[in-house]
Structures are given as structure tokens and as C-alpha cells.
Amino acid sequence: MCYWLEKFSLWLGLLLLTAFALSRWHAHWGYQQAMAQFEPVRLNAASLPLQSAPQSAPEPVLPSTSPREPASVSPLPLSSDVPAAQPALPLPPEPEPLYLPQPLASLDQEAAPVRPEASLWSDSRRASYQAASDHTGAPVALLEIPAIALTVPVFNGTEEWQLNKGVGRVNNGAGLDGAGNLALAGHRDGFFRRLGELAPGDALWVTDAQGERRQFLVNHSVIVEPNEVWVLAPSAPSELTLITCYPFYFLGSAPQRYIVKAVRSAAPQP
């Protein structure tokens, strides 16, 4: 009897260990593959009409991104019993710059190589960027965001290797000049890590392979669900839409999308 009980316990233990190992592998795979995937948006966006958004259903209400008005507060009476304010704690130091050895893909092969600064990137995203260097696809444009010190190549598509090497152009029929709502997707733990720092009025620049440089100005930001593909709908004015997963530091597959909307500016290129 004891012999069979030992055998049963041994096999049960092995089964539980196998199940645990499979669950850990699945979690790791999901983290790497689903972190910034916007595939449902890309597929649904391809069916959007080029002239106007669908009229059969009302447009979803955007979540408010404006700060709430502070509530009225009565001033506290002065009293010697009130303790003195404690000095504010010092802010944590800024991370040291970390430049990856593999330079960015460039539109100009004769230009000096530029290495990405990745001090805020996750370890897995740094490794994925280095591994993506084996892919030889050429970028179609360059995105520059001076407010967050970002210069990144733009690839024509949103495959994983493209989002590891730069940002990807969503296939919604738009031109690089913003006509039809140019949408660019990027990983939240990589090139678009600081996207949430952008404010209305910040300048974005898109340079195509012919050297034409166009300016866009940030209009607003919004947080949406992955199936809210109206953010890719064509717009009358030329528009640039930046897409990444949200929350930025979420562990696992982030449940929402952070959207930055910018409109084309008539300012001449510098």
C-alpha cells in the first residue's frame, strides 16, 4: 500500500511542476508578444472609409483628459500648535544615459550613425532591439519629438521586428504628410516610453525618404480600449496619431492604449 501511495505522490508532484512551468512560460510569452500589439486596430482600420467615419453608430465619447477643478478649501487658522511643514524629500536622481551599441536605421546611409538612448527601456526591449538588427528592412521616414529627446525610424508596418527597431506605420491608407490620419505605433517600454510627457503645442517632425520634413503640433491625448478604432478614422485636416500600450509600467499585457493626436502645422521646415 505504501509503495503505491509513494508512486501516486511522485506522479502528482511531477504533474503539478509541469503545470507550473507551462504557466510561467505562457506568462513570459504573452509579455513579450502582446505588450504593444495593436493588431485588432490595424485590421479593423483597413475597413474604415477614406472620406468619413461610419455614420451608422454614434461616435464614442472620449474619456476626459482635462484636470478636475480643485475643490474650495477654507484657510486654516494660524496657530502655534500647527507643526511646521516638513521639508520635501529630494527627487530620485535621473538615470544615467544608456546608449545601445546597435545604431538606428537611417534614411541616409552616409549620415553619422545614431545610437538610441535606452536608460528607461525595459531589459527585454533592449535585448529585442539588438536582436532585430538582423532584419534588413529599410525605414520609410524619420520621426523626431524634441520635447522627449526622441529620434526614431519609421517602418512601413507593425510586425514585431519593426516595432523593436523603431516605430511602425499602421496600414490605414494615410500618407506620410498626415493626409488621411497618419498613425504610428510603438512599444511603451521602448521608443514610446516617454510619450505620456507630451503636452499640447509640442512639435513633432516627420521626414520622408525624399527629405521632405513636416511639422505637427500636439493637440490632445486620450486613453482608449484596444477595439476603439475610431482613433484611426480619416480626418479633414492632416493629422498624426501616435499609439502605444497603457499603462506605461504595467506588468504583463497592458489592457489599454495611449493615444496622442497632433495636427499638421503650416510652419516652414527648418
C-alpha positions in Angstrom: 0.0 0.0 0.0 2.8 2.4 0.9 4.6 1.7 -2.4 1.6 2.7 -4.5 1.0 5.8 -2.3 4.6 6.9 -2.9 4.2 6.3 -6.6 1.0 8.3 -6.8 2.5 11.2 -4.8 5.5 11.2 -7.1 3.4 11.4 -10.3 1.1 14.0 -8.8 4.2 16.2 -7.9 5.6 15.9 -11.4 2.2 16.9 -12.9 2.0 20.0 -10.7 5.5 21.0 -11.5 4.8 20.6 -15.2 1.6 22.7 -14.9 3.6 25.5 -13.1 6.4 25.5 -15.7 3.8 25.8 -18.5 2.0 28.7 -16.8 5.3 30.6 -16.3 6.3 30.1 -20.0 2.9 31.3 -21.1 3.1 34.4 -19.0 6.6 35.2 -20.4 5.5 34.6 -24.0 2.4 36.8 -23.5 4.5 39.6 -22.0 6.9 39.7 -25.0 4.4 39.2 -27.8 1.2 41.1 -26.6 2.7 44.1 -24.9 2.2 46.6 -27.7 0.3 44.7 -30.3 -2.4 46.7 -31.9 -3.4 44.1 -34.5 -7.2 44.3 -33.9 -6.9 48.1 -34.5 -4.9 47.6 -37.7 -7.2 45.0 -39.2 -10.4 47.0 -38.4 -8.9 50.2 -39.5 -8.3 48.8 -43.0 -12.1 48.7 -43.5 -12.7 52.3 -42.5 -13.9 54.6 -45.3 -11.5 57.2 -46.6 -13.9 60.1 -46.7 -15.8 60.0 -43.4 -16.3 57.9 -40.3 -19.2 55.5 -40.2 -22.5 57.2 -39.6 -24.5 54.1 -38.5 -23.3 54.3 -35.0 -22.7 57.3 -32.7 -19.1 58.3 -32.1 -17.8 57.0 -28.8 -17.4 59.6 -26.1 -13.8 60.3 -25.4 -12.6 60.0 -21.8 -11.8 63.4 -20.3 -8.1 64.2 -20.1 -8.6 67.6 -18.5 -7.7 68.0 -14.9 -10.6 68.5 -12.4 -11.1 71.9 -10.9 -9.8 71.9 -7.3 -12.5 71.9 -4.6 -12.8 75.1 -2.5 -10.8 74.9 0.7 -11.2 77.2 3.7 -7.8 78.6 5.0 -6.6 77.1 8.3 -6.3 79.5 11.2 -2.8 80.4 12.2 -1.8 78.8 15.4 1.4 78.0 17.3 0.0 74.5 17.7 0.2 73.8 14.0 3.5 71.9 13.3 5.9 73.4 10.8 5.9 71.9 7.3 8.4 69.2 6.8 11.0 69.8 4.0 10.1 68.0 0.8 12.0 64.8 0.1 14.6 65.1 -2.7 13.6 63.7 -6.1 15.2 60.5 -7.2 18.2 61.1 -9.5 17.8 60.9 -13.3 19.1 57.6 -14.7 22.5 57.7 -16.3 22.3 57.8 -20.1 22.5 54.3 -21.7 23.2 54.1 -25.4 22.7 50.8 -27.2 25.6 49.6 -29.4 23.4 49.0 -32.4 22.8 52.3 -34.3 19.3 53.3 -35.5 18.3 52.5 -39.0 18.8 55.6 -41.1 17.3 57.2 -44.3 20.7 58.5 -45.2 23.3 55.7 -45.4 26.1 58.3 -45.4 24.9 60.0 -42.3 26.8 59.6 -39.0 25.3 56.6 -37.0 23.0 57.5 -34.1 22.6 55.1 -31.2 19.3 55.1 -29.2 19.3 56.2 -25.6 17.6 53.4 -23.7 18.0 54.2 -20.0 14.2 54.0 -19.4 13.7 50.9 -21.6 12.9 47.5 -20.1 15.7 44.9 -20.3 13.6 42.7 -22.6 13.1 45.6 -25.0 16.8 46.4 -25.2 17.5 42.8 -26.0 14.7 42.7 -28.6 16.1 45.9 -30.2 19.6 44.3 -30.5 18.1 41.1 -31.9 16.1 42.9 -34.5 19.3 44.2 -36.2 19.3 41.0 -38.2 16.3 42.3 -40.2 17.4 44.5 -43.1 14.1 46.3 -43.9 14.6 50.0 -44.7 12.7 52.7 -42.9 10.3 54.9 -44.9 10.5 58.0 -42.7 12.0 59.5 -39.5 10.0 60.7 -36.5 11.5 63.4 -34.3 10.0 64.6 -31.0 12.3 67.2 -29.4 10.2 67.5 -26.2 11.2 64.0 -25.2 14.5 63.8 -27.0 13.3 61.2 -29.4 14.6 60.4 -32.9 13.3 57.1 -34.3 13.0 55.5 -37.7 9.5 54.7 -39.1 8.9 51.3 -40.8 6.0 50.5 -43.1 4.2 48.0 -40.9 3.7 46.9 -37.3 5.4 43.5 -37.2 7.3 42.7 -34.0 10.8 43.2 -35.5 9.7 46.6 -36.9 8.4 47.8 -33.5 11.7 46.6 -32.0 13.8 48.5 -34.4 11.7 51.7 -34.4 8.0 52.6 -34.7 5.5 51.2 -37.2 3.2 52.8 -39.7 -0.3 51.5 -39.3 -1.9 50.4 -42.6 -5.0 52.7 -42.6 -4.4 54.3 -46.0 -2.8 57.5 -44.8 0.1 59.4 -46.3 3.3 60.4 -44.6 2.2 64.1 -44.9 -0.7 63.3 -42.5 -3.4 63.2 -45.2 -5.9 60.6 -44.0 -4.6 60.5 -40.4 -1.0 59.1 -40.3 -0.9 56.6 -37.4 2.4 55.4 -35.9 2.6 52.6 -33.2 5.5 52.0 -30.8 6.3 49.9 -27.7 5.6 51.6 -24.4 8.7 50.1 -22.8 10.9 51.2 -25.7 10.9 54.2 -28.0 7.5 55.4 -26.8 8.3 55.1 -23.1 8.0 58.9 -22.5 5.0 59.5 -24.8 2.9 60.5 -21.7 5.1 63.5 -21.2 3.9 65.3 -24.3 1.7 68.4 -23.9 -0.5 70.4 -26.2 1.7 72.5 -28.5 4.7 70.2 -28.5 6.2 69.9 -32.0 6.6 66.6 -33.9 8.5 66.2 -37.1 8.1 63.6 -39.8 10.8 63.4 -42.6 10.2 61.1 -45.6 12.8 59.3 -47.7 12.9 62.3 -50.2 13.9 64.6 -47.4 10.6 66.4 -47.1 10.1 67.5 -43.4 6.7 68.2 -42.0 5.7 69.6 -38.6 2.8 68.5 -36.5 1.7 70.1 -33.2 0.2 68.0 -30.3 -3.5 68.7 -29.8 -4.5 66.3 -27.1 -4.0 62.9 -25.6 -6.6 60.2 -24.8 -6.7 56.7 -23.3 -8.9 54.2 -25.2 -9.7 50.5 -25.3 -7.9 48.4 -28.0 -11.1 48.0 -30.0 -11.8 51.7 -30.3 -10.5 52.0 -33.8 -12.2 55.4 -34.4 -8.9 57.0 -33.4 -7.6 55.8 -36.9 -10.5 57.2 -38.8 -9.6 59.7 -41.6 -9.8 63.4 -40.7 -10.3 66.5 -42.7 -7.1 68.3 -41.5 -3.8 66.4 -41.9 -3.3 64.6 -38.6 -0.7 62.4 -36.9 -1.7 59.8 -34.3 0.8 58.1 -32.0 -0.2 54.8 -30.4 1.3 52.8 -27.6 0.0 50.5 -24.8 -1.1 51.8 -21.4 -0.4 51.9 -18.5 3.3 52.5 -19.4 4.7 50.5 -16.5 2.0 47.7 -16.4 3.3 44.2 -15.7 2.1 41.9 -18.5 0.0 42.7 -21.5 -1.3 46.3 -21.0 -5.1 46.5 -21.3 -5.5 49.9 -22.9 -4.0 52.2 -25.5 -2.5 55.7 -25.0 -3.2 58.0 -28.0 -1.5 61.3 -28.9 -3.3 63.4 -31.5 -1.3 66.1 -33.4 -2.4 68.3 -36.4 -0.3 69.4 -39.3 1.3 72.8 -38.9 1.9 75.3 -41.8 5.3 76.3 -40.3 8.1 76.1 -42.8 10.7 73.3 -42.2 13.9 74.5 -40.6 
